[in-house]
Amino acid sequence: MVVLIAALYLPSLDNPLVWDDEILVSRAHSMSMGAALKGEPGQYQRPLTVLSYVTQDRLGGGPRALHAFNLGLHALVVLLLYGLLLRLGIGRSVALAGSVIFGVHPVRSAAVAYISGRTDLLAAFFSLIALHAVLAARTDGTRAGVHALLAGAGVLAAALCKEIGLLAGPVVFALWYLRRRNEALRDAWLPIAVGIATLAGVALVLPSALSESGSVEWSTRLRGAGTALTTYARLLVFPSNLHLDRLTAVGGSAVIPLGLAVAAAVVGSTVAFFVRPSRLRFAGLAAALLYFPASGLLPVYPKIANRWVFTPEHFLYLPLGVLAALVAVGVASLVSRYTRESSRAGSAAALAVAVLVLALSVAPVLARQRQLADPESVYRATLAHSPSPRACFNLGVSLIGREAYDEAVFVYERCAELSPSDAGVYVQLGVAHQYARRPREAEQAYLKAVELNPGDAQAWSNYASLDASLGRFDQARQKWQQALAIDPDFGPARTGLRRLEAFERLAPR
């Protein structure tokens, strides 16, 4: 199984840094270990993920090593899932089938082949470690402290890798509760450790965006949840048009019942499990809880929740582990019920489904890795299916980098339509016009940028460079001084003023 997954993702080792990868690796290069653990104000708090980037930067190896780490981590997650299913009493063949379905399905290709997707890999890894700690706990209570410490550490570590890790605590507690009911598990330290770890995770990493979600009406949330459900259902069955920054238009009132169904599933699976705990009900509860962050009931981007719901496929990485196992067990159970050689036929059927999923997954997974090998392909693929301002902005930067200025102007004009109040877009539009030798259009873009955000030092500095190129030296000086008033350490403005002074000293009187 590991060799199969490695072979499927070997092409990703030669891929470059794309999109957020470059930002993350650049930050890691200039960040200390202590700063990585401390986190950045106003950013998502994922210190263990950042620490992994910083550590690899110190060790060297470049993008190839970063990709290799992701690939190895995914293989470990698949092995941990396989071992967990065995420990839960699922037959070896059925456990293998579920693990293969999870390991090769294209919908989690972004988490593996995209370095920034490491957040999901690490959160899944530590969540599974915590679940294994519960299943390793002994019914006589011996070595209870070791298992409690391991479970609590796994839960806290999962939360420190990505916000979905906050749900690891409730899932781990549910598994402990199931064992206690079925096997008279005496270890009371374990749920205490898991509870403390969950509360610590909430205090340390709860995203600030949650404070804004209170203003989102429930009708909007339910429409978003219905939209997300239909989007993810299609991706699971037909994993095509995969891209990194998926924004899906929120559906109308017709999808509200689907949103209600999602909310009911979370509540209903919780109640059903604790009333009559079983392995099947545990799986249903785990699937519902782990899907909750992706559901749209809690909007990732509250400010656009009434128009768009963020539905990236990597959100399904952890939930897919449960769903893959349920598919394998379900197929095996159905076939066993209607055949004479029950267990053998059911196992064979589950493996056949896994082989089918593998056969159907090879082409899209390889295609995804080819797409991620070229940054422009990534941005274009996203824009073909999603009104992503970030993809638009990044594509424009790439086009300017290879001197395709006319196309960059076209792209940034589209960016301005997607984000009409983003000053940074107009700054880049001005840059594109300036390189294309259209000073009048560049000036209009810079003027719009400083109107939208008078505190943008970059906008003032770029505007000044245009003035200087047109011989308007006094106006250029004023704008560079304005940029330095905003940010006294802004290098381009200091450089511009220094060059302007040197030019004026040499210019004939």
C-alpha positions in Angstrom: 0.0 0.0 0.0 2.8 2.4 0.9 4.7 1.6 -2.3 1.5 2.1 -4.3 0.9 5.6 -2.8 4.6 6.6 -3.2 4.6 5.6 -6.8 1.4 7.6 -7.4 2.9 10.8 -6.0 6.5 10.5 -7.0 6.1 13.1 -9.8 5.3 15.8 -7.1 8.9 15.6 -5.8 10.1 17.6 -8.8 7.4 20.3 -8.5 8.4 23.8 -7.5 6.9 26.1 -4.9 3.5 27.5 -5.9 1.0 29.9 -4.4 1.2 30.1 -0.6 4.2 27.7 -0.7 6.6 30.6 -1.6 5.3 32.8 1.2 5.5 30.0 3.8 9.0 28.9 2.9 10.2 32.5 2.7 8.8 33.2 6.2 10.4 30.0 7.5 13.8 31.1 6.2 13.8 34.3 8.3 12.0 32.9 11.3 13.5 31.4 14.5 12.2 28.3 16.2 10.7 30.4 19.0 8.9 32.7 16.6 7.5 29.7 14.8 5.9 28.4 18.0 4.7 31.8 19.1 2.8 32.4 15.9 1.9 35.7 14.2 -0.8 38.2 15.4 -3.8 38.2 13.1 -2.9 35.0 11.4 -4.2 31.5 11.8 -2.3 29.9 14.7 -0.7 26.7 13.3 2.7 26.7 15.1 3.6 23.0 14.7 3.0 23.3 10.9 5.1 26.4 10.7 7.8 24.7 12.9 8.0 21.9 10.4 8.7 24.4 7.6 11.4 26.2 9.7 13.0 22.9 10.7 13.2 21.7 7.0 14.6 25.1 6.0 17.4 24.6 8.5 18.1 21.1 7.3 18.0 22.2 3.6 16.9 20.1 0.6 14.7 22.7 -1.1 11.2 22.0 -2.6 12.1 18.3 -3.2 12.6 17.7 0.5 9.4 19.6 1.4 7.4 17.5 -1.1 9.0 14.3 0.1 8.0 15.1 3.7 4.4 15.6 2.6 4.4 12.3 0.7 5.9 10.4 3.6 3.5 11.9 6.1 0.5 10.9 3.9 1.9 7.3 3.8 2.1 7.3 7.6 -1.4 8.6 7.9 -2.7 5.8 5.6 -0.8 3.2 7.7 -2.2 4.7 10.9 -5.7 4.5 9.5 -5.2 0.9 8.5 -3.9 0.0 12.0 -6.8 1.8 13.6 -9.4 -0.1 11.5 -7.7 -3.4 12.5 -7.8 -2.4 16.2 -11.5 -1.6 15.8 -12.1 -5.2 14.8 -12.5 -4.7 11.0 -11.1 -7.5 8.9 -7.7 -7.2 7.4 -8.9 -7.1 3.8 -11.7 -4.7 4.5 -9.3 -2.4 6.4 -6.9 -2.5 3.6 -9.6 -1.6 1.1 -10.7 1.4 3.2 -7.2 2.6 3.6 -6.4 2.3 -0.2 -9.6 4.2 -1.1 -8.5 7.0 1.3 -4.9 6.9 0.2 -5.5 7.2 -3.6 -8.7 9.3 -3.9 -8.0 12.4 -6.0 -10.0 14.7 -3.7 -7.1 14.8 -1.2 -4.4 15.3 -3.8 -4.0 18.9 -2.9 -3.1 18.0 0.7 -0.3 15.7 -0.5 1.1 17.4 -3.6 0.8 21.0 -2.4 3.3 21.9 0.4 0.8 24.2 2.1 -1.6 21.3 2.4 0.7 19.9 5.1 -1.7 21.4 7.7 -4.3 18.7 6.9 -1.7 15.9 6.9 -0.3 16.8 10.3 -3.7 17.3 11.9 -4.7 13.9 10.6 -1.5 12.3 11.8 -1.8 13.6 15.4 -5.5 12.8 15.6 -4.9 9.2 14.6 -2.1 9.0 17.2 -4.6 10.1 19.9 -7.1 7.5 18.7 -4.5 4.8 18.8 -3.7 5.8 22.4 -7.3 5.2 23.3 -7.4 1.7 21.7 -4.0 0.8 23.3 -5.3 1.7 26.8 -5.6 -1.4 29.0 -8.9 -2.4 30.7 -7.1 -3.0 34.0 -5.9 0.6 34.1 -2.2 -0.2 34.0 0.0 2.4 32.3 -3.0 4.7 32.3 -0.8 7.8 32.6 1.1 6.9 29.5 -2.0 6.5 27.4 -3.6 9.6 28.8 -0.5 11.7 28.1 -0.2 10.3 24.5 -3.9 11.0 23.8 -3.8 14.5 25.2 -0.6 15.3 23.4 -2.1 14.1 20.1 -5.2 16.1 20.5 -3.3 19.3 21.4 -0.8 18.8 18.6 -3.6 18.3 16.0 -5.1 21.6 17.1 -1.7 23.3 16.8 -1.5 22.1 13.2 -4.9 23.2 11.8 -8.2 24.3 13.3 -10.0 21.0 12.3 -7.7 19.4 14.9 -9.9 21.0 17.6 -12.5 18.3 16.7 -10.0 15.6 17.5 -10.8 16.0 21.2 -14.5 15.2 20.9 -13.8 12.2 18.5 -11.2 10.8 20.8 -13.5 11.2 23.8 -16.3 9.4 21.9 -13.9 6.4 21.2 -13.0 6.3 24.9 -16.7 6.3 25.8 -17.4 3.5 23.4 -14.6 1.3 24.9 -15.6 2.1 28.4 -19.2 1.0 27.7 -18.2 -2.1 25.8 -15.1 -3.2 27.6 -15.4 -1.6 31.1 -12.3 0.6 30.5 -11.1 1.9 33.8 -8.8 4.6 32.6 -10.4 7.9 33.8 -7.3 9.9 33.3 -7.5 9.7 29.5 -10.7 11.8 29.1 -9.4 14.3 31.6 -6.2 14.7 29.6 -8.2 14.9 26.3 -10.5 17.6 27.8 -7.6 19.7 29.1 -5.9 19.4 25.7 -9.0 20.4 23.8 -9.6 23.5 26.0 -5.9 24.4 25.6 -6.2 24.1 21.8 -9.3 26.3 21.8 -7.5 29.0 23.8 -4.4 28.9 21.7 -5.6 28.6 18.1 -9.2 29.5 17.8 -9.3 31.6 14.7 -10.2 35.3 15.0 -12.6 34.9 12.1 -15.0 33.2 14.4 -15.7 36.5 16.1 -17.1 37.8 12.8 -19.3 34.8 12.1 -21.9 35.9 14.7 -23.1 38.5 12.2 -23.9 35.8 9.6 -27.6 34.9 9.6 -28.7 31.3 10.0 -30.5 31.3 6.6 -27.2 32.3 5.0 -25.4 29.6 6.9 -27.9 26.9 5.9 -27.7 28.0 2.3 -23.9 27.8 2.5 -24.1 24.3 4.2 -26.4 23.1 1.4 -24.1 24.5 -1.3 -21.0 22.9 0.4 -22.8 19.5 0.7 -23.7 19.4 -3.0 -20.2 20.6 -4.0 -18.4 18.0 -1.9 -20.7 15.2 -2.9 -19.9 15.9 -6.5 -16.2 16.0 -5.8 -16.2 12.7 -4.0 -18.1 10.9 -6.9 -16.6 12.9 -9.8 -13.3 14.5 -8.7 -12.8 16.7 -11.7 -11.9 20.4 -12.1 -9.8 20.3 -8.9 -8.2 23.6 -7.9 -6.8 25.3 -4.8 -9.0 28.3 -4.1 -12.5 27.0 -4.7 -15.2 29.6 -4.1 -18.7 28.3 -4.9 -21.7 30.6 -5.4 -24.2 30.2 -2.6 -27.4 28.5 -3.7 -30.9 29.8 -3.2 -33.5 28.8 -0.7 -33.8 25.4 -2.4 -30.6 24.2 -0.7 -31.7 25.2 2.8 -33.2 21.7 3.5 -29.8 20.3 2.7 -28.2 22.7 5.1 -30.8 21.6 7.7 -29.9 18.0 7.0 -26.2 18.7 7.7 -27.0 20.4 11.0 -29.4 17.5 11.9 -26.7 15.0 11.0 -24.2 16.6 13.5 -26.8 16.8 16.3 -28.5 13.4 15.5 -25.2 11.4 15.2 -24.1 12.8 18.5 -27.3 11.9 20.3 -27.6 8.5 18.7 -24.0 7.6 19.7 -24.3 8.6 23.3 -27.7 6.9 23.7 -26.6 3.6 22.1 -22.9 3.6 21.4 -21.6 1.3 18.7 -18.7 1.2 16.2 -21.0 2.2 13.4 -22.5 5.1 15.4 -19.0 6.1 16.4 -18.1 6.3 12.7 -21.1 8.4 11.9 -20.3 10.8 14.8 -16.7 11.1 13.7 -17.7 11.7 10.1 -20.2 14.4 11.1 -17.8 16.2 13.5 -14.8 16.1 11.2 -17.0 17.4 8.3 -18.3 20.3 10.4 -15.4 22.8 9.7 -16.0 22.3 5.9 -19.8 22.3 6.2 -20.4 26.0 5.8 -22.4 26.2 9.0 -19.5 28.1 10.4 -18.4 30.3 7.5 -14.7 30.4 6.8 -15.0 33.9 5.3 -17.9 35.6 7.0 -17.7 38.8 5.0 -18.6 36.9 1.7 -20.8 34.2 3.3 -24.0 35.6 1.6 -22.4 35.2 -1.9 -19.6 32.6 -1.8 -18.8 29.5 0.3 -15.2 28.4 0.5 -15.1 24.7 -0.5 -11.5 23.5 -1.1 -11.2 19.8 -1.5 -8.4 19.5 1.1 -11.1 20.2 3.7 -12.2 16.6 3.1 -8.8 15.0 4.0 -9.7 13.9 7.6 -13.4 13.2 6.9 -12.5 11.1 3.9 -10.7 8.7 6.2 -14.0 7.8 7.9 -16.0 7.8 4.7 -13.5 5.5 3.0 -13.7 3.0 5.8 -17.5 3.2 5.8 -17.6 2.5 2.1 -15.4 -0.5 2.5 -17.3 -1.9 5.5 -20.7 -1.2 3.8 -19.8 -3.0 0.6 -18.4 -6.0 2.5 -21.5 -6.1 4.7 -24.0 -5.9 1.8 -22.2 -8.6 -0.2 -21.8 -10.8 2.8 -25.5 -10.7 3.5 -26.5 -11.9 0.1 -23.9 -14.6 -0.5 -23.2 -18.0 1.1 -19.4 -17.5 1.7 -20.2 -14.3 3.6 -16.9 -13.0 5.0 -14.7 -14.1 2.0 -17.1 -12.7 -0.6 -17.5 -9.4 1.3 -13.8 -8.9 1.7 -13.3 -9.6 -2.0 -16.0 -7.1 -2.9 -14.4 -4.4 -0.7 -11.0 -5.0 -2.3 -12.6 -4.9 -5.8 -14.1 -1.5 -5.0 -10.7 -0.3 -3.8 -9.0 -1.5 -7.0 -11.7 0.3 -9.1 -11.2 3.6 -7.1 -7.4 3.2 -7.7 -7.9 2.7 -11.4 -10.1 5.7 -11.7 -7.8 7.8 -9.5 -4.5 7.4 -11.3 -5.2 9.8 -14.2 -6.7 12.7 -12.2 -4.0 12.4 -9.5 -1.2 12.5 -12.0 -2.9 15.4 -13.9 -3.2 17.3 -10.7 0.6 17.0 -10.1 1.3 18.2 -13.6 -0.9 21.2 -12.9 0.9 22.0 -9.6 4.2 21.8 -11.5 3.5 25.2 -13.2 2.3 28.2 -11.1 0.5 29.8 -14.0 -1.5 26.6 -14.6 -2.5 26.6 -11.0 -3.9 30.1 -11.2 -5.5 29.7 -14.5 -7.2 26.4 -13.5 -8.6 28.1 -10.4 -9.9 31.1 -12.3 -11.6 28.9 -14.8 -13.9 27.6 -12.1 -13.7 30.1 -9.2 -13.8 33.9 -8.9 -10.7 33.8 -6.7 -9.1 37.2 -6.1 -5.9 35.6 -4.9 -5.5 33.4 -8.0 -6.1 36.5 -10.2 -3.6 38.6 -8.3 -0.9 35.8 -8.4 -1.5 35.2 -12.1 -0.9 38.9 -12.7 2.4 38.8 -10.7 3.5 35.8 -12.8 2.7 37.5 -16.1 4.6 40.7 -15.1 7.5 38.5 -14.1 7.8 37.1 -17.7 7.0 40.5 -19.2 3.6 39.7 -20.6 2.4 43.2 -19.6 -0.7 43.5 -21.9 -2.1 40.2 -20.5 -1.2 41.3 -17.0 -3.3 44.5 -17.5 -6.2 42.3 -18.7 -5.9 40.0 -15.6 -5.7 42.9 -13.1 -8.7 44.6 -14.7 -10.6 41.3 -14.0 -9.1 41.3 -10.4 -10.5 44.8 -10.0 -14.0 43.5 -10.9 -13.7 40.7 -8.4 -12.3 42.9 -5.6 -13.2 46.5 -6.4 -12.2 47.8 -3.0 -8.7 46.1 -2.9 -6.1 48.8 -3.2 -3.3 46.2 -3.8 -5.0 45.2 -7.1 -5.0 48.8 -8.4 -1.3 49.1 -7.4 -0.5 46.0 -9.5 -2.7 47.3 -12.3 -0.7 50.5 -12.2 2.6 48.5 -12.4 1.3 46.6 -15.4 0.3 49.8 -17.2 3.6 51.4 -16.3 5.6 48.6 -17.8 3.4 48.6 -20.8 4.2 52.3 -21.3 0.8 53.6 -20.6 1.5 56.3 -18.0 -2.0 57.9 -18.1 -3.7 54.6 -17.3 -1.0 53.8 -14.7 -1.7 57.1 -13.0 -5.4 56.5 -12.8 -4.8 53.1 -11.2 -2.4 54.5 -8.6 -4.8 57.3 -7.8 -7.5 54.8 -7.2 -5.2 52.8 -5.0 -4.4 55.7 -2.7 -8.0 56.8 -2.6 -9.0 53.3 -1.4 -6.2 53.0 1.1 -4.4 56.3 1.9 -2.2 54.3 4.4 -0.6 52.1 1.7 3.0 53.0 1.5 3.5 50.8 -1.6 0.8 52.6 -3.5 2.3 56.1 -2.7 5.9 54.9 -3.6 4.8 53.4 -6.9 2.8 56.5 -7.7 6.0 58.5 -7.0 8.1 56.4 -9.3 5.6 57.1 -12.1 5.9 60.9 -11.4 9.7 60.7 -11.4 9.7 58.8 -14.8 7.6 61.6 -16.2 9.9 64.4 -14.8 7.5 65.5 -12.1 10.2 65.5 -9.5 8.5 67.7 -6.8 5.4 65.5 -6.9 7.5 62.4 -6.7 9.4 63.7 -3.7 6.1 64.5 -1.9 4.7 61.0 -2.5 7.9 59.2 -1.4 7.9 61.4 1.7 4.2 60.4 2.2 5.2 56.7 2.0 7.9 57.2 4.6 5.5 59.0 6.9 3.4 55.9 6.8 6.3 53.4 7.1 9.6 55.0 8.0 11.5 51.8 7.1 9.9 51.4 3.6 13.0 50.7 1.5 11.7 51.6 -2.0 10.7 55.1 -0.9 14.1 55.6 0.7 15.8 54.4 -2.4 13.6 56.6 -4.6 14.4 59.8 -2.6 18.1 59.0 -2.6 18.2 58.5 -6.4 16.1 61.6 -6.9 18.6 63.7 -4.8 21.6 62.3 -6.7 19.9 63.0 -10.0 19.2 66.6 -9.0 22.7 67.2 -7.9 24.1 66.0 -11.2 21.4 67.7 -13.4 22.6 71.0 -15.1 21.3 74.2 -13.5 
